[in-house]
């Protein structure tokens, strides 16, 4: 069983355990990041293996806009700690039940991320080459 706790992040707090920050205000609520946001929740883990497992779940929930129905507020939408704890825990428990599939998906996503990185590097090289050719053309 994974052990983690979700709390409201306080500015200036230093965490010794592995942790992950989730944005709690705005249309990007639920966005995970290793660096703290001004308005964020923090998920504290007992070990690094739990962090790796839950980090992907948090990213998937944010990327699929899972948290949008739970946003409150008319001007600046925000996510409530109670809703986050309840829904996030149920999603993590669901991932534990489908652990083999989760590991397979995790490897696939890592491979896609590497491919995307190589694609962007190649695109940057193509743009650099285009600039060199155009520069040569203009300065003959």
Residue, then its C-alpha position, 0 to 999 in steps of 0.5 A: x500500500x502506498x503511503x502519502x499525505x496531502x497538505x497545503x504548502x506553506x511558503x518557506x517550508x523545507x521538506x526532507x521526504x520526497x514530495x510533489x507540489x500541485x497547483x491549487x488555483x487557476x485553470x491549471x489546478x492540479x498541475x504537478x511540479x517538483x518546485x513549489x507554486x505560490x498557491x499549492x498543495x504538497x504530497x509527501x511520500x515515505x520513499x522514492x518508489x511511491x513518488x515515481x508511481x504517483x507522479x505519473x498519476x498526478x500528471x495524467x489527472x492534470x493533463x486530462x483536465x480531470x480536476x476541472x469539474x472540481x474547481x470552485x470560484x467565479x473569478x479565480x477558480x481553485x481546487x479544495x483540499x478535501x476534493x483533492x484528497x478524496x479523488x486523488x486517493x481513489x485514483x491512486x488506489x485504482x492505479x494500484x489495482x491495475x499495477x501491471x498495466x500502470x507500469x506498462x503505461x509508464x514505460x510507454x510514456x517515458x519512451x514517448x517523452x524521449x521521442x518528443x525530446x529528440x523530435x524537438x532537438x531535430x526541429x531546432x537543428x532544422x531551424x538553425x540550418x534554415x537560418x544559416x542558408x538564408x544568412x548565406x543567401x542574403x550576404x553574398 
